[in-house]
Amino acid sequence: MKRKMTSLDIANRLGLSRTTVSKALNGNEGVPDSTRERVLNMAAEIGYKHYGREITPAPGNSGRNSAVGSGTSDGSLGALRTIALLIPSGIGMSQQGYWVDVLRGVEETARHYDCTMVLHFISPQDCKELKIPHSLSNREIDGVIAAGLTSKDYIHALKEWGLPTVLIDCHADFQTKDMICDTVMMESEQSVFELTSHLISLGHTSIGFIGNIQNCLSFNERWFGFTRALIHAALPLEKSCCAIADVPSHYFDIREVGDALSTMPKLPSALVCANDLVARQVIKWVSSQGIRVPVDVSVTGFDLLSDGEDSESENHLTSVRVNGSDIGARAFEQLLWRANHRERPAENIRIACSVEIGCSTATI
């Protein structure tokens, strides 16, 4: 089997340091254009990762742009012709509405730009083994959108391929040093701040939160919005009324919800849930215990999902409406922009949502 080329091979052949080569490949500032062009041309010549796709500059493009398969400097599509959309294989039936909308948004916008989308489902084992789809390793892809993949190690492994990459949501322990990719998400913190403030305006002073805040950044931001609303209203955070543990099913399973609620010293008068899936399980469990929503407890969700089983009940849930198609479309647009602006800092983009008041909340 032919040995894979590394950045060290490029460095040795050009007599450069590996650090300089890495900076040139990643579009970092401080590398002379002539050096960057030498590095990119050598990467293309030896078939390093995806850089071997194009060697001859396209008309109107510089050698450095065409070598990495990026677009043109005027913001047109350039060589961004095929993208990979990566999504977890474990997406449940109840989650498909949102993710189908996201996929539709990506695909329709890509098609508008004559770009092909290749879909890959990534399993938990793939994430654990850092297994990258063959289309990336075979240099068939110009850019990547990773939707709902929350493994920090896996995202770093993706970036090692040097492709423009945009995330739709990401890992919860997001720090400045982790900003290696653009991120497109729904706006979460302010939306949950408003949901919680709505409950407070109804007279609720004992409010709990349920959701695995270690699951992803969006859940983490919703927790921040919840706590910020309590601080704003000078209300205490009752930790005993909150279920935020890193449980396997993220409280999407009624058994996890039941375990959490049944062990609380007291049930709060209102529960803010990380999303609609959690809220539905909460409503089912409290109803099984003879607790009425919203008479005895108010419940809020997030996403305003709809499926066959709960299509009627979802209309009564106080929640946040999220347009998955808009998020998918914006993610592709950002990928297109990133392909043409590799040297620019990573960006965090939030798509506006709308709070919608249903029948699952009431005055205390």
N, C-alpha and C positions, 0 to 999 in steps of 0.2 A: 504494500500500500504506500502511495506517495505521501511523504511527510508534509504536514501542514506548515505553511510559512508563518513566521511570527514577526513581530515588530523588531526583534533582535536581528533577524536576517536582513531586514532593510537597513538597520543601523550599521551592521558590519559591512555591507556592500557599499554604502555611501560614506563610511568613515565618520558617522555622526553618533552622538549619544542616543541611547534608547529614549531618554526623556524628551529630547528634541523631536525624535520621530513621532512619539506619542502626541506631542503638542501639535505637530503638523497634521497628523491624521485626524485629530479631533477639532481642528479649526481654531485652536487657541491663539490669542494675541501674542506678539513678541517673537514670532517666527518670520524671517524675511520671506517675501513672496517667492524668490528664486529657490530658497531651500524647501519651502512647502511644495513647490512644483516638482522638484527633484524627488522628494519623498513620495508624492502621489503617483508620479510616473513609475517609480520603482515598484510601488505596491501593485500597480496595474500589471507591470511586466512579469512579476513573479507570481501573480495570482493570489495576493494576500487578501483573504476574506472576500468581500464583495467588490474590492477595488479593481478586480480584473475584468469587469464587465465592459468598460469602455476605455480605450487608450487614445484613440484619435479624437481630438476636440470636435464637437459638433459646430456647425456654422454659427458664428456669432457668440460662441462661448469660449472662455479661456481653457487652457489645458487642465488647470486644477479643478474646475467645476465638472468637466466631462469625465475626468478620471474617477471621481467619487460618485458619479451618477446623480448629481444634484440638478436642480432646475437652473434657470437663467437668472441673471441679476435684476431683470426687470419685473420679476414676480410671476412670469408665465410658468406653465407646467414643466417645461424643460424635459429632463430625462426621468421624472417621477411617473413611471408608466404602470408599475405593478406594486401594490402594497400588500402587506400581510396584516390581518386583523386577528389578534390572539385573544382568546376568551376562555375562562375556566370551564372545564368539562362538567363540573359538578353543579352547574346552574340548574336549580329545581324548576319544576313546571310552574310553580306559583310565582317565580321570578321572571319568567320568560317574556311577559308583556313589556317590561321596561327594557330588557336587553334586546328584544326583537326590534323595538323602536330605535335603539342605539345603532344596531347593525344596519337598519334601513337608512338611517341618516348618513352613516359612513358610505354605504354602497351607492346611494342615489347621488351624493355629492361627488364621489369618485367617478361615477359614470358620466356625470356632467362634464368632467374634465378629461374624458376619454382614458380614464385610469381603471385598471382591473384590480379587484379586491380578492385576495385569497384568504379563506377563513381557516384558522387552525384552533382546535380545542386543546387546551393545555390541562393535563391531569395533575393531581397533587403529587404523583410520582415524578412527573416531568419537572415540576418545580423543585422537588427535593434533590433530583439528580442533575438539575440545571440543564435539562435536555432541550436544545433549541430545534425548532422545526427545520426539516431538510431544505425547504425553499430558501431559508436564510443562509444556511451553510453552503448551499449550491450556487449562491450568488444570483438567485432568480428574482430578488426583491429589492426595491428601491427605498422603501420606508416601512415603518412598523407602527401600528396602533395597538397598544396593550390595554384591553378593557377589563377592569375588575380583577386584575392580577395583583395581589397584595404582598407577594414575597419580595422583600428587598433584595435578597441575593439573586433572585431570578432576573429582576430588572437590571441589576448590575451586569449580569451575564449577557443580557440582550444588548446592552450598550457596548460591550466588548467588540461587537461586530461592526461598530462604526457607522451604523445606519441612522438616519434621522428617526427619532422615536418620540411618540406622544402617548402619554398615559391618560386613561379615563379612570379616575380614582387611583389610590395607591396605598402603601402601607401606613399604618397608624402613627408610628413613631417617626414621623417626617421631620427632618432637621435641615437646616440651611445647607450643610455639606452633602445632603442627599439630592440636591437639586441638579441632577444630571440630565433630566428630561423635562420637556414641557408637560404640564398637567392640565387637563380640562375636566371640570366637575360641575355639578349643580351647586348653587349657593346653599350651604347648609346652616351655618352658625346663626346668621340673622333670621332665617326662616324659623328655626326652633326657638330663638329668642322671642319672636312674635307669637308663636304658638303658646309658649309658657306664659308670656305676658297676658295672653287672652284668658288662660285659666285663672291667673291671678285676678284679672278684672271681674271674673265670675264669682270671686270670693274665696277661692281655694288658697289655703296657706300651707297645707301639707301635701306636697307634690313629689312624686318619685319618678325615677327614670329607669327604663329597662332596655338593654341593648349591649352587645359586646363591643365596647369602645376600642378594643385592641384589634378588631377585625380589619378595619380600614380607616383611612383618613376622614372620609365623609361621616362615619359614625362618631369619630373622635370630635369633629367639629360640631356635631349636633349636641354632644355632651357639653362642649364649651358654651354653646348658645343657651342651653338649659341652665347651667350654673350662673351664667352672666345675668340672666333674667332674674334669678333669685337674689343675686347681689344687688341688682338695680332696685328691686322692691324691698330690700332690707329683710329678706326672709332667710331662715337658716337652711342649709343643705342637710337634709336628713339622710345620711348615708345608709342607715338601716332600712330605708324605704327605696333604695336603689339597687338594681341588679346589673352590674357592669362587668362581670367576670368574663374571662376568656374561655367560654364554654364551646364545645365542639360544633354545635349546630347554631351558634350565635343567637339563641333564643327563638329560632324559627320553629323549634320543636315544642309542642305543648307540654311535654314532660319537663323540659328545662324551665319553662315558664312556671309550671305548677310547683316545681321544687323551690324556685326563687320566691314566689309570692307566698307560699305556705309557711316559709321560715321567717317571714318578716314579723317583727313584734306586733305591728299593726299595719293594716292596709291604708295607704294614703287616700285622700279623697280624689286624687287625680294621678294618672300615670302618663308620662310622656315616653313614647316608644320610638326606638331608633328608626323603624320604618313600618310600613303597613303590614308586612308579614308578621312582625312581632306583635303589632297591635291586634291582629286577628286572633293570634293564639292567646293573647291576654283576654280578649273578650270571650272567647270560647271557654277558657278555664274559669274565669270569674262567674260566668253564666252557669257553669256546671256546679258551682258552689252556692247557687241561689243569690248571687250578688248581681244587681241590675245595673246596666249601663244605659244612660248616664245618671240614673237616680241615686245609686249608691257610690259609684265611682265614674269619673270622666276619663276618657282615653283618647289620645291623639296618635296619629301615625306620621308617615312621610312617604311620598311617591305617588299617592292616589292611584294605586294599582287597580286593575280590574281583571277578573278571570271568570270562567263559567260558573264555578261553585259559589263565588262570593260577589258576583256582579251586582246583585241587588243590595247587599249589605254595604258594599264599599261606598255607595252614594251617601251613606249616613255617617261616614267617618270624617271627623275633623282631621285634616291632613295638609300636606303641601303638594301641589301639583307640579310634577317635573316632566318636561318635554324631552324624552330620550332622543328623538330624532334631531332636535336642535343640538344636543350634546354631541351626537355622532357626527353631524355635519361640521360643527365647529372644530372637532378633533381633526377631521381631514383637512380643513382649511389651515389649521395650525401646522399640520405635517407638511403641507405644501409650502407654507411660509418658511418653516424650519429648514427644509431642503435647500432653500435659497439664501439662508442666513445662519449658517452653521456656527459662525463666530460669535453670535449674540448670546447673552446670558439666558438661562432657562426661565420660562415664564409659568406662572400659575394663573389660570383663567377660570372664572366662576360664571356660570350661566344663571340668570335670574329665574327664580321660581315664584309661585304665588300661593299664599296661605288660603285655604278654603275651609270655612266653618260648616261642619255637618251636625248631625244629631247625636254624636257620641260624647258631647260636652254640654254641661249645663251648670246653672248656678248651684252653689252648695246649700 
